[in-house]
Amino acid sequence: MGATSILVAGSKGQVAQELLKLGTVAGCRVVCLGRPELDIADAGSVRAAFATVKPRAVVNAAAYTAVDKAETDRASAIAANSQGPEYLARECHRAGIPLVHISTDYVFDGSSTKPYLETDRVAPLGVYGASKAAGEAAVREHCPQHLIIRTAWVYSADGQNFLKTMLRLGAERQELSIVDDQIGTPTYARDIARAIGHVLPQLIDRHEPIKWGTYHLTNSGSTTWFGFATEIFRLAAECGLPVPRLKPIPTSGYPTPARRPQYSVLDTSKIEHAFGVRLPPWEASVQDCMRETVGGQGEPRSA
């Protein structure tokens, strides 16, 4: 394929799918590879993919994201979220190309009362967060030319996510109980992809010194899961879709195997200053996603 491609690891994830829709970035074709073509937890598979694609940059959008399942499937979470990023980082360093690695707000414990900075101490509450924190450390160690992008509460018109789940359950039930004491920022996968598409040319062309390191990237503003659901169904009502009663409940009312951060709002000023990236308010992006999800048909696309 020559040195005219950007390799995206992970072909089925929400961000990977949105990156694929960009088509080209910085004159390079976006190539998404997932298993079996690319298994990032297999060093040989990673080397083979690099040899075939010969990328000018790599975006790691592959991850084990089953937060609760990770508590009993630690080996799989570590393989995908820690070992995989290490293999990608080593190959990127060997090839002299940049790596953009997507991480998560779950590296924090949620005890803060103000938006997290990139320099704040990581203290994950569960296996998923710990595996992602280990992946970050591996990228820093093995590939100096990296951007680690932490994001949160990702949703899109495709795949499995909170927005799609709400629409499905709203059509099935008359009342939904939604957690109202966890605070974060819903983030549209398309906005993440566009931001990465904006940053990548700077990493590839390097007309100016690049500020490598860790960055936070979410839509602006914050809410709770209950607030997120309320906005989803406000928009659903405008489309004539079923709208259940919503009941706010505390985290204790919805126990899960893995603990969630109570507060995981991320401060995004660093990426704005370094790369000129600022995402829209979360409410505006939910509206954009709902337009695509519903598609003017009065029916949401299947979850």
Order of alpha helices (4+ residues) and beta strands (2+ residues): beta-alpha-beta-beta-alpha-beta-alpha-alpha-beta-alpha-beta-beta-alpha-beta-beta-beta-alpha-beta-beta-alpha-beta-alpha-alpha
